């Protein structure tokens, strides 16, 4: 699985570099309410848009998984409590067995 991840990462990196090399022409970016324009390479805009989409997707996934993380934290607390209770019961059984054997 790790090899597949690296392979996909290398392919994406190569495609990104080839795209950046092929699309170096400057384009003018304007934002409606502001009176100025910025000239940047097309590849910068595309890469920034893809990166922004990645960040938004990662944030939404993290927020959506919050319910599951909260449930896991609650279950860990319950497991610790049950393990402590089990240890107490085992200790009582051991002490009961030793008192009956004597």
N, C-alpha and C positions, 0 to 999 in steps of 0.2 A: 504494500500500500504506500509506503514511504517513497519507493521508486516511482510509482505512478504520479504521486504528488510532485516530485521533482521534475519528472518528464513534462507534465502539464505546465509547470512553472517556467521551464526553459522554453517551451514552445510559445507561450504567451509573451515572454520577454523578447524572443527573436521577432515575433510578429510585430510587437510594439516598436522595436528599434527600426525594423524595415518600414513601418508606417511613418515613423518620425522622419526618416531619411527621405522618403518619397513625397512628403507633404510639408515642405519647408516654406512654401510661399506665404507671404504675410497677408493677413486679412484684417479688415478694420472692424472693431467691435464697438458698438454704441449701446448705451442703455438709455431708454426713452426719456426719463425725467431729467437726466443730466446732459449738459451741453458738450461734453467732451467725448473723444473717441480714442481707442487704444489700438495700435497695430501690433499684432502678435502672429506667430506662426500657427497655421491650422492645426498642426499636431498637438500643440500645447492646449488648445481648446478641447480637442477630442479626448486627450489623456486626462485633462482636468474633469471633464464630464463623466468619464468612466470611473475615475477615482471617487468623485462625489457620489455617484450611484453606488459604488462599493461601500462607502462610509454610511450612507443612508440605509442600505440593506443590512449592514452589520448592526447599526443602531436599532433598527426595527426588530431584528432577530433577537437581540439582547433583551429588549423590552418585552417581547412576546414570551421569552423563556423565563421571565421573572417569576411567574406563577409556579413553574416547575422547580426553580431554585428555592423558592420559599417552602414548597412542600418537602423537598429533600432536607432542608435545614430542620424542619419540624420533625421529620422522621428520624434524623440523627439524634435529636434530643430524646425522643421516645426510646430509641434503641439503647442509648446510654442509661436511661432510667431503668429499662427492663434488664439490662446486663447487671446493673447494681443490685436490683431485686433478686436476680438469679444467683448472684454471688452470696447474698445474705441467706437465701434458702439452702444453698449448698453448704455453707458454713454451719447452719443449724442442723442439717442432716449429719454432717461429720461429727459435730459435738454430741448429737443424740446417739449416734452409733458408738462413740467412745464411752459414753456414760452407761450404755446398756451392756457393753462388753466387760466393763469392770465389775 
